[in-house]
Amino acid sequence: MTQHSSDTEETPVPESIQHLLNQPIDVKLQLLQHHAQMARLLAGEILDEEVESLVGKRYSRDHPTGTCYCRWGQNPGSIRIGGERVPIDVPRVRDVEAGKERPLQSYQAMKQASVPDELVETVLLGLAQGDYERVASQFVDGFGLSQSSVSRRFQKRAEKALREFESRPLETESFLALWIDGKHVAGEQMIVCMGVTEAGYKKVLGFTQATTENARSIKEMLRGLIERGLKFDEGIFCIVDGAKGLRKALKEVFGACAQVQRCQWHKRENVVSYLPKRDQSTWRKKLQRAYQEPTYEAAKERLLGLHAKLEQINRKAAGSLREGLEETLTLHRLGLFEELGRNLKTTNGIENLMGQVQQRIGKVKRWHHSPQRCRWMALALLEAERRMRRLTGYRHLPKLKQALKEAIPDRE
């Protein structure tokens, strides 16, 4: 899907990390290797500092007052780097009076802890699958990690992400709005659903694999979310791009409880696509001004006026504007366009998420099977979700909750 706004909803990747992701594979490999070497050097300095505090500097005649310790060679040891045991040399200190070795407290602490591995994980997410295998195969020479252990770590992490998507409960939170959109992954359509809680936090609820945005697969995904606890009986606001399969699925699953907001950006682009290129910019501005009207009545009147003019210019463009026009004004009709229009008038929220996913899986060259697609998709979605910001205007969400409840027809 095309991303149509520069407004970003996720915490940006730091420039230093983004710079690393843009480097050639050989540079990334060196960074991974240097990361472990730096951890080793840091561990050695910490150990040396503790030894010096006990026995004084090497070859110095000045010893700490009252010391009874002396250097006693070194032993092989290890510390954790991202869950792997990496060998280091551990200096020994002997208590002369007691006649036994004095353990180093800093080494004991490092044995229990795991050196942070965020850089390794970040760089791995920026690698294509073929490059990832190449990096894994060279870890043995780099810093003692086996290819099989690296592969197992990555697979476990991806499988854990997939299990979370398929099982994490939804009944503990109340979702007011849903974005639903699709993304092509190796020729297959992956339909993603992201929700907004009453407090304005975004959460990816689930995804499904399909050949197109067809109603059947989307219905199955939505019913799966309901089984996991998604509540909609007091109304739910659904932002979609206008695909017929999406609209049909929402109607069959949520019925009258769903208030569907058709993406205004997609509608505008569909309309102008029928016009000559020389006229498209002018009509974009006209449609944008119409949609920016703060009230339902004013926006609809202005759009109907544009529709009448388009009838004389291009009937296809006019028909495109008329089709689904009411659903492009749902937020207006609920009286909340000024308060929540920035984020809820388009599918931009989920397309920002899809952009983050693309950064993580776009370089994969070989897709072998459906489980692989799903594992990578789940992992990328979870990573992107962590960076999503709170919805702009979240303080107005209680008004949306009340408006949704009032919009449900009388069920008696």
Order of alpha helices (4+ residues) and beta strands (2+ residues): alpha-alpha-beta-beta-beta-alpha-beta-alpha-alpha-alpha-beta-beta-beta-alpha-beta-alpha-beta-alpha-alpha-alpha-alpha-alpha-alpha-alpha-alpha-alpha-alpha
